[in-house]
């Protein structure tokens, strides 16, 4: 049997497992709230791994190892920022958001929480937040489909469009059928696959080296990858070599994005109780930390592995982002290698499914539902949400058929867009009683505009757009809120109730 056939078997097994989880989730989904938020019954382990898998995407498996391979440990600042940001979000956002979203009219989406938190009868806050989510995530889903097509193109030498359609069909299939539970539990399995692959590949590579300890010195004294002048990369282990202070600050600021990513914070809202945020934080940060550790060792072992085996070649000779996949192919039986390859596919699909569900929820819960005086029956709302999943997938798929640089360029700073549009607002919603509707809307618009302008004018080469966007959105939020705040007894009562619940459970966390 050829290597390609083994790869196909591994992919088919993986796809079948995803669809099986989707069917199981379908059997557990009876109500509309179940479809959108899993009935707030998500265990902390599932919440933590699904949040991590839906966030990390292919960057953890390909982008980070490739960057570390080429430039050295100076590329770790983004990973450090993300790890710190995730810990802070689990510590200070997760428990209070879980409590407050239920106290405030049982909000099941981020836009509905902002509206209910501020008792905005104009619906402008909810609509604005929903449009920001729909805009960015439609491009994000399209990018995921492009990645899926490229994955099949590179792995099997197949047709881009066919690969894109296969990835899209399976992802849409289990999201359509099982909703939030399907997305969360498939993400959990995908997170385990990513974690296992990032640990197993560098460990097996170490066994293939003449002297495993070489990984801590080889890159600084020997040629490898892009270095061919006989001196290697002497500053490989220096985290500040060639990196400006602004670059370090910008890279660390990636962590701020966790405060406002809709597909991440929705996992906090779905926890069974606020108290379970403590366990979720431990699982989530443990998974992320060990996975990033694995990515670092993929890069370290690759500097020696490909040098000591000159007959092995790296497929990507520009960014070297295929070192993880290339070592997986070379070190394992084709069936096991195929399962390792599914780790990248898992990263792509976990992100796509989470984004699809968030967009469909915003379309139905945050736009369609607010204009209906008489709400449809539960099964009608579920079917409308499923229809929205397909609609968003079709639009994203049409954009991905002939991918344009402008689309992929927008996706590159969408993380900052969400972080700046929703991050300051999230913190203020949970911790500042004097937040006003005008302040919230102004902050969202300011954060989004600054990020878009900063990225499109090339200023991101100076410092990552998260920094100016987050600062500007925060300043506008405070100034406008102080100018427009009016006391509302219902808002104050709910704020104090949520604060009391948070204070009570924070002593346990």
Buried (B, 14 or more C-beta within 10 A) or exposed (E): EEEBEBBBBBBEEBBEBBBEBBEBBBEBBEEBBBBBBBBBBBBBBBBBBBBBBBBBBBBBBBBBBBBBBBBBBBBBBBBBBBBBBBBBBBBBBBBBBBBBBBBBBEBBBBBBBBBBBBEBEEBBBBBBBBBBBBBBBBBBBBBBBBBBBBBBBBBBEBEBBEBBBBBBEBBBBBBBBBBBBBBBBBBBBBBBBBBBBBBBBBEBBBEBBEEEEBBEBBBBEBBBBEBEEEEBBEBBBBBEBEBEEEBBBBBBBBBBBBBBBBBBBBBBBBBBEBBBBBBBBBBBBBBBBEBBBBBBBBBBBBBBBBBBEEEBEBEBEEBBBBBBBBBBBBBBEBBBBBBBBBBBBBBBBBBBBBBBBBBBBBBBBBBBBBEEEEEBEBEEBBBBBBBBBBEBBEBBBEBBBEBEEEBBEBBEBBBBBBBBBBBBBBBBBBBBEBBBBBBBBBBBBBBBBBBBEBBBEEBBEBBBBBBBBBBBBBEBBBEBBEEEBEEEEEBEEBBEBBBEBBEEBBEEB
